[in-house]
Amino acid sequence: MVSDTGVGIPEGDLPHVYERFYRADKSHSREMGGTGLGLSITKSAVMMHKGSITVTSKLGEGTSFLVKIPLNYIPDEDEPA
């Protein structure tokens, strides 16, 4: 789990945080940092390992990301190993 105590992410933006180039705070330009690629890349890496990533956030309190990656992966019978 990675958490911060920052400004948080508005509830309406949460479903979009993993989209490439998405930035919840559109008032900041790229000069302020970030391109909106980090969470997209992170989700792709987690999914490639058959894991999951979830986000929870409260405005004014911060945001938490929980990443789960299984230690052992057993493919379905019809899925190649």
Distance bins in CASP14 RR format, pairs under 12 A and 6 or more apart:
PFRMAT RR
TARGET T0000
AUTHOR 0000-0000-0000
RMODE 2
METHOD distances of the structure
MODEL  1
1 53 0 0 0 0 0 1 0 0 0 0 0
1 54 0 0 0 0 1 0 0 0 0 0 0
1 55 0 0 0 0 0 1 0 0 0 0 0
1 56 0 0 0 0 1 0 0 0 0 0 0
1 63 0 0 0 0 0 1 0 0 0 0 0
1 64 1 0 1 0 0 0 0 0 0 0 0
1 65 1 0 0 1 0 0 0 0 0 0 0
1 66 1 0 1 0 0 0 0 0 0 0 0
1 67 1 0 0 1 0 0 0 0 0 0 0
1 68 0 0 0 0 1 0 0 0 0 0 0
2 39 0 0 0 0 0 1 0 0 0 0 0
2 42 0 0 0 0 1 0 0 0 0 0 0
2 53 0 0 0 0 0 1 0 0 0 0 0
2 54 0 0 0 0 0 1 0 0 0 0 0
2 55 0 0 0 0 0 1 0 0 0 0 0
2 56 0 0 0 0 0 1 0 0 0 0 0
2 62 0 0 0 0 0 1 0 0 0 0 0
2 63 0 0 0 0 1 0 0 0 0 0 0
2 64 1 0 0 1 0 0 0 0 0 0 0
2 65 1 0 1 0 0 0 0 0 0 0 0
2 66 0 0 0 0 1 0 0 0 0 0 0
2 67 1 0 0 1 0 0 0 0 0 0 0
3 55 0 0 0 0 0 1 0 0 0 0 0
3 56 0 0 0 0 1 0 0 0 0 0 0
3 57 0 0 0 0 1 0 0 0 0 0 0
3 58 0 0 0 0 0 1 0 0 0 0 0
3 61 0 0 0 0 0 1 0 0 0 0 0
3 62 1 0 0 1 0 0 0 0 0 0 0
3 63 1 0 0 1 0 0 0 0 0 0 0
3 64 1 0 1 0 0 0 0 0 0 0 0
3 65 1 0 0 1 0 0 0 0 0 0 0
3 66 0 0 0 0 1 0 0 0 0 0 0
3 67 0 0 0 0 0 1 0 0 0 0 0
4 55 0 0 0 0 0 1 0 0 0 0 0
4 56 0 0 0 0 0 1 0 0 0 0 0
4 57 0 0 0 0 1 0 0 0 0 0 0
4 58 0 0 0 0 0 1 0 0 0 0 0
4 60 0 0 0 0 0 1 0 0 0 0 0
4 61 0 0 0 0 1 0 0 0 0 0 0
4 62 1 0 1 0 0 0 0 0 0 0 0
4 63 1 0 1 0 0 0 0 0 0 0 0
4 64 1 0 0 1 0 0 0 0 0 0 0
4 65 0 0 0 0 1 0 0 0 0 0 0
5 57 0 0 0 0 0 1 0 0 0 0 0
5 58 0 0 0 0 0 1 0 0 0 0 0
5 60 0 0 0 0 1 0 0 0 0 0 0
5 61 1 0 0 1 0 0 0 0 0 0 0
5 62 1 0 1 0 0 0 0 0 0 0 0
5 63 0 0 0 0 1 0 0 0 0 0 0
5 64 0 0 0 0 0 1 0 0 0 0 0
6 25 0 0 0 0 0 1 0 0 0 0 0
6 57 0 0 0 0 1 0 0 0 0 0 0
6 58 0 0 0 0 1 0 0 0 0 0 0
6 59 0 0 0 0 1 0 0 0 0 0 0
6 60 1 0 0 1 0 0 0 0 0 0 0
6 61 1 0 0 1 0 0 0 0 0 0 0
6 62 1 0 1 0 0 0 0 0 0 0 0
6 63 1 0 0 1 0 0 0 0 0 0 0
6 64 0 0 0 0 0 1 0 0 0 0 0
7 13 0 0 0 0 0 1 0 0 0 0 0
7 24 0 0 0 0 1 0 0 0 0 0 0
7 25 1 0 0 1 0 0 0 0 0 0 0
7 27 0 0 0 0 0 1 0 0 0 0 0
7 28 0 0 0 0 0 1 0 0 0 0 0
7 57 0 0 0 0 1 0 0 0 0 0 0
7 58 0 0 0 0 0 1 0 0 0 0 0
7 59 1 0 0 1 0 0 0 0 0 0 0
7 60 1 0 1 0 0 0 0 0 0 0 0
7 61 0 0 0 0 1 0 0 0 0 0 0
7 62 1 0 0 1 0 0 0 0 0 0 0
7 63 0 0 0 0 1 0 0 0 0 0 0
8 14 0 0 0 0 1 0 0 0 0 0 0
8 17 0 0 0 0 0 1 0 0 0 0 0
8 24 0 0 0 0 1 0 0 0 0 0 0
8 25 0 0 0 0 1 0 0 0 0 0 0
8 55 0 0 0 0 0 1 0 0 0 0 0
8 56 0 0 0 0 1 0 0 0 0 0 0
8 57 1 0 1 0 0 0 0 0 0 0 0
8 58 1 0 0 1 0 0 0 0 0 0 0
8 59 1 0 1 0 0 0 0 0 0 0 0
8 60 1 0 1 0 0 0 0 0 0 0 0
8 61 1 0 0 1 0 0 0 0 0 0 0
8 62 1 0 1 0 0 0 0 0 0 0 0
8 63 1 0 1 0 0 0 0 0 0 0 0
8 64 0 0 0 0 1 0 0 0 0 0 0
8 65 0 0 0 0 0 1 0 0 0 0 0
9 15 0 0 0 0 0 1 0 0 0 0 0
9 16 0 0 0 0 1 0 0 0 0 0 0
9 17 1 0 0 1 0 0 0 0 0 0 0
9 18 0 0 0 0 0 1 0 0 0 0 0
9 22 0 0 0 0 0 1 0 0 0 0 0
9 23 0 0 0 0 0 1 0 0 0 0 0
9 24 1 0 1 0 0 0 0 0 0 0 0
9 25 0 0 0 0 1 0 0 0 0 0 0
9 39 0 0 0 0 0 1 0 0 0 0 0
9 55 1 0 0 1 0 0 0 0 0 0 0
9 56 0 0 0 0 1 0 0 0 0 0 0
9 57 1 0 1 0 0 0 0 0 0 0 0
9 58 0 0 0 0 1 0 0 0 0 0 0
9 59 1 0 0 1 0 0 0 0 0 0 0
9 60 0 0 0 0 0 1 0 0 0 0 0
9 61 0 0 0 0 0 1 0 0 0 0 0
9 62 0 0 0 0 1 0 0 0 0 0 0
9 63 1 0 1 0 0 0 0 0 0 0 0
9 64 0 0 0 0 0 1 0 0 0 0 0
9 65 0 0 0 0 0 1 0 0 0 0 0
10 16 0 0 0 0 0 1 0 0 0 0 0
10 17 0 0 0 0 0 1 0 0 0 0 0
10 23 0 0 0 0 0 1 0 0 0 0 0
10 24 1 0 0 1 0 0 0 0 0 0 0
10 25 0 0 0 0 1 0 0 0 0 0 0
10 26 0 0 0 0 0 1 0 0 0 0 0
10 57 0 0 0 0 1 0 0 0 0 0 0
10 58 0 0 0 0 0 1 0 0 0 0 0
10 59 1 0 0 1 0 0 0 0 0 0 0
10 60 0 0 0 0 0 1 0 0 0 0 0
10 62 0 0 0 0 0 1 0 0 0 0 0
10 63 0 0 0 0 0 1 0 0 0 0 0
11 17 0 0 0 0 0 1 0 0 0 0 0
11 24 0 0 0 0 0 1 0 0 0 0 0
11 55 0 0 0 0 0 1 0 0 0 0 0
11 56 0 0 0 0 0 1 0 0 0 0 0
11 57 1 0 0 1 0 0 0 0 0 0 0
11 58 0 0 0 0 1 0 0 0 0 0 0
11 59 0 0 0 0 1 0 0 0 0 0 0
11 63 0 0 0 0 0 1 0 0 0 0 0
12 22 0 0 0 0 0 1 0 0 0 0 0
12 24 0 0 0 0 1 0 0 0 0 0 0
12 55 0 0 0 0 0 1 0 0 0 0 0
12 57 0 0 0 0 0 1 0 0 0 0 0
12 59 0 0 0 0 0 1 0 0 0 0 0
13 19 0 0 0 0 0 1 0 0 0 0 0
13 22 1 0 0 1 0 0 0 0 0 0 0
13 23 0 0 0 0 1 0 0 0 0 0 0
13 24 1 0 1 0 0 0 0 0 0 0 0
13 25 0 0 0 0 1 0 0 0 0 0 0
13 26 0 0 0 0 1 0 0 0 0 0 0
13 39 0 0 0 0 0 1 0 0 0 0 0
13 55 0 0 0 0 1 0 0 0 0 0 0
13 57 0 0 0 0 1 0 0 0 0 0 0
13 59 0 0 0 0 0 1 0 0 0 0 0
13 63 0 0 0 0 0 1 0 0 0 0 0
14 22 0 0 0 0 0 1 0 0 0 0 0
14 24 0 0 0 0 1 0 0 0 0 0 0
14 39 0 0 0 0 0 1 0 0 0 0 0
14 54 0 0 0 0 1 0 0 0 0 0 0
14 55 1 0 1 0 0 0 0 0 0 0 0
14 56 0 0 0 0 1 0 0 0 0 0 0
14 57 1 0 0 1 0 0 0 0 0 0 0
14 58 0 0 0 0 0 1 0 0 0 0 0
14 59 0 0 0 0 0 1 0 0 0 0 0
14 63 0 0 0 0 1 0 0 0 0 0 0
14 64 0 0 0 0 0 1 0 0 0 0 0
14 65 0 0 0 0 0 1 0 0 0 0 0
15 22 0 0 0 0 1 0 0 0 0 0 0
15 24 0 0 0 0 0 1 0 0 0 0 0
15 54 0 0 0 0 0 1 0 0 0 0 0
15 55 0 0 0 0 1 0 0 0 0 0 0
15 57 0 0 0 0 0 1 0 0 0 0 0
16 22 1 0 1 0 0 0 0 0 0 0 0
16 23 0 0 0 0 1 0 0 0 0 0 0
16 24 1 0 0 1 0 0 0 0 0 0 0
16 26 0 0 0 0 0 1 0 0 0 0 0
16 36 0 0 0 0 0 1 0 0 0 0 0
16 39 0 0 0 0 1 0 0 0 0 0 0
16 40 0 0 0 0 0 1 0 0 0 0 0
16 43 0 0 0 0 0 1 0 0 0 0 0
16 55 0 0 0 0 0 1 0 0 0 0 0
17 23 0 0 0 0 1 0 0 0 0 0 0
17 24 1 0 0 1 0 0 0 0 0 0 0
17 25 0 0 0 0 0 1 0 0 0 0 0
17 36 0 0 0 0 1 0 0 0 0 0 0
17 37 0 0 0 0 0 1 0 0 0 0 0
17 38 0 0 0 0 1 0 0 0 0 0 0
17 39 1 0 1 0 0 0 0 0 0 0 0
17 40 0 0 0 0 1 0 0 0 0 0 0
17 42 0 0 0 0 0 1 0 0 0 0 0
17 43 0 0 0 0 1 0 0 0 0 0 0
17 53 0 0 0 0 1 0 0 0 0 0 0
17 54 0 0 0 0 0 1 0 0 0 0 0
17 55 1 0 0 1 0 0 0 0 0 0 0
17 56 0 0 0 0 0 1 0 0 0 0 0
17 57 0 0 0 0 1 0 0 0 0 0 0
17 63 0 0 0 0 1 0 0 0 0 0 0
17 65 0 0 0 0 1 0 0 0 0 0 0
18 24 0 0 0 0 0 1 0 0 0 0 0
18 36 0 0 0 0 1 0 0 0 0 0 0
18 37 0 0 0 0 0 1 0 0 0 0 0
18 38 0 0 0 0 1 0 0 0 0 0 0
18 39 1 0 1 0 0 0 0 0 0 0 0
18 40 1 0 1 0 0 0 0 0 0 0 0
18 41 0 0 0 0 1 0 0 0 0 0 0
18 42 1 0 0 1 0 0 0 0 0 0 0
18 43 1 0 1 0 0 0 0 0 0 0 0
18 44 0 0 0 0 1 0 0 0 0 0 0
18 45 0 0 0 0 0 1 0 0 0 0 0
18 46 0 0 0 0 1 0 0 0 0 0 0
18 47 0 0 0 0 1 0 0 0 0 0 0
18 52 0 0 0 0 0 1 0 0 0 0 0
18 53 1 0 0 1 0 0 0 0 0 0 0
18 54 0 0 0 0 0 1 0 0 0 0 0
18 55 0 0 0 0 1 0 0 0 0 0 0
18 65 0 0 0 0 0 1 0 0 0 0 0
19 36 0 0 0 0 1 0 0 0 0 0 0
19 37 0 0 0 0 0 1 0 0 0 0 0
19 38 0 0 0 0 0 1 0 0 0 0 0
19 39 0 0 0 0 1 0 0 0 0 0 0
19 40 1 0 0 1 0 0 0 0 0 0 0
19 41 0 0 0 0 0 1 0 0 0 0 0
19 43 0 0 0 0 1 0 0 0 0 0 0
19 44 0 0 0 0 0 1 0 0 0 0 0
20 35 0 0 0 0 1 0 0 0 0 0 0
20 36 1 0 0 1 0 0 0 0 0 0 0
20 37 1 0 0 1 0 0 0 0 0 0 0
20 38 0 0 0 0 1 0 0 0 0 0 0
20 39 0 0 0 0 1 0 0 0 0 0 0
20 40 1 0 1 0 0 0 0 0 0 0 0
20 41 0 0 0 0 1 0 0 0 0 0 0
20 42 0 0 0 0 0 1 0 0 0 0 0
20 43 0 0 0 0 0 1 0 0 0 0 0
20 44 0 0 0 0 1 0 0 0 0 0 0
21 30 0 0 0 0 0 1 0 0 0 0 0
21 34 0 0 0 0 0 1 0 0 0 0 0
21 35 1 0 0 1 0 0 0 0 0 0 0
21 36 1 0 1 0 0 0 0 0 0 0 0
21 37 1 0 0 1 0 0 0 0 0 0 0
21 38 0 0 0 0 0 1 0 0 0 0 0
21 39 0 0 0 0 0 1 0 0 0 0 0
21 40 1 0 0 1 0 0 0 0 0 0 0
21 41 0 0 0 0 0 1 0 0 0 0 0
22 34 0 0 0 0 0 1 0 0 0 0 0
22 35 0 0 0 0 0 1 0 0 0 0 0
22 36 1 0 0 1 0 0 0 0 0 0 0
22 37 0 0 0 0 1 0 0 0 0 0 0
22 38 0 0 0 0 0 1 0 0 0 0 0
22 39 1 0 0 1 0 0 0 0 0 0 0
22 40 1 0 0 1 0 0 0 0 0 0 0
22 43 0 0 0 0 0 1 0 0 0 0 0
23 29 0 0 0 0 1 0 0 0 0 0 0
23 30 0 0 0 0 1 0 0 0 0 0 0
23 32 0 0 0 0 1 0 0 0 0 0 0
23 33 0 0 0 0 1 0 0 0 0 0 0
23 34 1 0 0 1 0 0 0 0 0 0 0
23 35 0 0 0 0 1 0 0 0 0 0 0
23 36 1 0 1 0 0 0 0 0 0 0 0
23 37 0 0 0 0 0 1 0 0 0 0 0
23 38 0 0 0 0 0 1 0 0 0 0 0
23 39 0 0 0 0 0 1 0 0 0 0 0
23 40 0 0 0 0 0 1 0 0 0 0 0
24 34 0 0 0 0 0 1 0 0 0 0 0
24 36 0 0 0 0 1 0 0 0 0 0 0
24 39 0 0 0 0 0 1 0 0 0 0 0
24 55 0 0 0 0 0 1 0 0 0 0 0
24 57 0 0 0 0 1 0 0 0 0 0 0
24 59 0 0 0 0 0 1 0 0 0 0 0
24 63 0 0 0 0 1 0 0 0 0 0 0
25 32 0 0 0 0 1 0 0 0 0 0 0
25 33 0 0 0 0 0 1 0 0 0 0 0
25 34 0 0 0 0 0 1 0 0 0 0 0
25 36 0 0 0 0 0 1 0 0 0 0 0
25 59 0 0 0 0 0 1 0 0 0 0 0
26 32 0 0 0 0 0 1 0 0 0 0 0
26 36 0 0 0 0 0 1 0 0 0 0 0
28 34 0 0 0 0 1 0 0 0 0 0 0
28 35 0 0 0 0 0 1 0 0 0 0 0
28 36 0 0 0 0 0 1 0 0 0 0 0
29 35 0 0 0 0 0 1 0 0 0 0 0
30 36 0 0 0 0 1 0 0 0 0 0 0
30 37 0 0 0 0 0 1 0 0 0 0 0
34 40 0 0 0 0 0 1 0 0 0 0 0
35 41 0 0 0 0 0 1 0 0 0 0 0
36 42 0 0 0 0 0 1 0 0 0 0 0
36 43 0 0 0 0 0 1 0 0 0 0 0
37 43 0 0 0 0 0 1 0 0 0 0 0
37 44 0 0 0 0 0 1 0 0 0 0 0
38 44 0 0 0 0 1 0 0 0 0 0 0
38 45 0 0 0 0 1 0 0 0 0 0 0
38 46 0 0 0 0 0 1 0 0 0 0 0
38 53 0 0 0 0 0 1 0 0 0 0 0
38 65 0 0 0 0 0 1 0 0 0 0 0
39 45 0 0 0 0 0 1 0 0 0 0 0
39 46 0 0 0 0 0 1 0 0 0 0 0
39 53 0 0 0 0 1 0 0 0 0 0 0
39 54 0 0 0 0 0 1 0 0 0 0 0
39 55 0 0 0 0 1 0 0 0 0 0 0
39 63 0 0 0 0 0 1 0 0 0 0 0
39 65 0 0 0 0 1 0 0 0 0 0 0
39 67 0 0 0 0 0 1 0 0 0 0 0
40 46 0 0 0 0 0 1 0 0 0 0 0
40 47 0 0 0 0 0 1 0 0 0 0 0
40 53 0 0 0 0 0 1 0 0 0 0 0
41 47 0 0 0 0 0 1 0 0 0 0 0
41 48 0 0 0 0 0 1 0 0 0 0 0
41 53 0 0 0 0 0 1 0 0 0 0 0
42 48 0 0 0 0 0 1 0 0 0 0 0
42 49 0 0 0 0 0 1 0 0 0 0 0
42 51 0 0 0 0 0 1 0 0 0 0 0
42 52 0 0 0 0 0 1 0 0 0 0 0
42 53 1 0 0 1 0 0 0 0 0 0 0
42 55 0 0 0 0 0 1 0 0 0 0 0
42 65 0 0 0 0 1 0 0 0 0 0 0
42 66 0 0 0 0 0 1 0 0 0 0 0
42 67 1 0 0 1 0 0 0 0 0 0 0
42 69 0 0 0 0 0 1 0 0 0 0 0
43 49 0 0 0 0 0 1 0 0 0 0 0
43 51 0 0 0 0 1 0 0 0 0 0 0
43 52 0 0 0 0 1 0 0 0 0 0 0
43 53 1 0 1 0 0 0 0 0 0 0 0
43 54 0 0 0 0 0 1 0 0 0 0 0
43 55 0 0 0 0 0 1 0 0 0 0 0
43 65 0 0 0 0 1 0 0 0 0 0 0
43 67 0 0 0 0 1 0 0 0 0 0 0
44 51 0 0 0 0 0 1 0 0 0 0 0
44 53 0 0 0 0 0 1 0 0 0 0 0
45 51 0 0 0 0 1 0 0 0 0 0 0
45 53 0 0 0 0 1 0 0 0 0 0 0
45 67 0 0 0 0 1 0 0 0 0 0 0
45 69 0 0 0 0 1 0 0 0 0 0 0
46 52 1 0 0 1 0 0 0 0 0 0 0
46 53 1 0 1 0 0 0 0 0 0 0 0
46 54 0 0 0 0 0 1 0 0 0 0 0
46 65 0 0 0 0 1 0 0 0 0 0 0
46 66 0 0 0 0 0 1 0 0 0 0 0
46 67 1 0 1 0 0 0 0 0 0 0 0
46 68 0 0 0 0 1 0 0 0 0 0 0
46 69 1 0 0 1 0 0 0 0 0 0 0
46 70 0 0 0 0 0 1 0 0 0 0 0
47 53 0 0 0 0 1 0 0 0 0 0 0
47 67 0 0 0 0 0 1 0 0 0 0 0
47 68 0 0 0 0 0 1 0 0 0 0 0
47 69 0 0 0 0 1 0 0 0 0 0 0
48 69 0 0 0 0 1 0 0 0 0 0 0
48 73 0 0 0 0 0 1 0 0 0 0 0
49 67 0 0 0 0 1 0 0 0 0 0 0
49 68 0 0 0 0 1 0 0 0 0 0 0
49 69 1 0 1 0 0 0 0 0 0 0 0
49 70 1 0 0 1 0 0 0 0 0 0 0
49 71 0 0 0 0 0 1 0 0 0 0 0
49 72 0 0 0 0 0 1 0 0 0 0 0
49 73 1 0 0 1 0 0 0 0 0 0 0
50 68 0 0 0 0 1 0 0 0 0 0 0
50 69 1 0 0 1 0 0 0 0 0 0 0
50 70 1 0 1 0 0 0 0 0 0 0 0
50 71 0 0 0 0 0 1 0 0 0 0 0
50 72 0 0 0 0 1 0 0 0 0 0 0
50 73 1 0 1 0 0 0 0 0 0 0 0
50 74 0 0 0 0 1 0 0 0 0 0 0
50 75 0 0 0 0 1 0 0 0 0 0 0
50 76 0 0 0 0 0 1 0 0 0 0 0
50 79 0 0 0 0 0 1 0 0 0 0 0
51 66 0 0 0 0 0 1 0 0 0 0 0
51 67 1 0 0 1 0 0 0 0 0 0 0
51 68 1 0 1 0 0 0 0 0 0 0 0
51 69 1 0 1 0 0 0 0 0 0 0 0
51 70 1 0 0 1 0 0 0 0 0 0 0
51 71 0 0 0 0 0 1 0 0 0 0 0
51 73 0 0 0 0 1 0 0 0 0 0 0
52 65 0 0 0 0 0 1 0 0 0 0 0
52 66 0 0 0 0 1 0 0 0 0 0 0
52 67 1 0 0 1 0 0 0 0 0 0 0
52 68 1 0 1 0 0 0 0 0 0 0 0
52 69 0 0 0 0 1 0 0 0 0 0 0
52 70 0 0 0 0 1 0 0 0 0 0 0
53 64 0 0 0 0 0 1 0 0 0 0 0
53 65 1 0 0 1 0 0 0 0 0 0 0
53 66 1 0 0 1 0 0 0 0 0 0 0
53 67 1 0 1 0 0 0 0 0 0 0 0
53 68 1 0 0 1 0 0 0 0 0 0 0
53 69 0 0 0 0 1 0 0 0 0 0 0
54 63 0 0 0 0 0 1 0 0 0 0 0
54 64 0 0 0 0 1 0 0 0 0 0 0
54 65 1 0 0 1 0 0 0 0 0 0 0
54 66 1 0 1 0 0 0 0 0 0 0 0
54 67 0 0 0 0 1 0 0 0 0 0 0
54 68 0 0 0 0 1 0 0 0 0 0 0
55 62 0 0 0 0 0 1 0 0 0 0 0
55 63 1 0 0 1 0 0 0 0 0 0 0
55 64 1 0 0 1 0 0 0 0 0 0 0
55 65 1 0 1 0 0 0 0 0 0 0 0
55 66 1 0 0 1 0 0 0 0 0 0 0
55 67 0 0 0 0 0 1 0 0 0 0 0
56 62 0 0 0 0 1 0 0 0 0 0 0
56 63 1 0 0 1 0 0 0 0 0 0 0
56 64 1 0 1 0 0 0 0 0 0 0 0
56 65 0 0 0 0 1 0 0 0 0 0 0
56 66 1 0 0 1 0 0 0 0 0 0 0
57 63 1 0 1 0 0 0 0 0 0 0 0
57 64 1 0 0 1 0 0 0 0 0 0 0
57 65 0 0 0 0 1 0 0 0 0 0 0
57 66 0 0 0 0 0 1 0 0 0 0 0
58 64 0 0 0 0 1 0 0 0 0 0 0
73 79 0 0 0 0 1 0 0 0 0 0 0
73 81 0 0 0 0 1 0 0 0 0 0 0
74 81 0 0 0 0 1 0 0 0 0 0 0
75 81 1 0 1 0 0 0 0 0 0 0 0
END
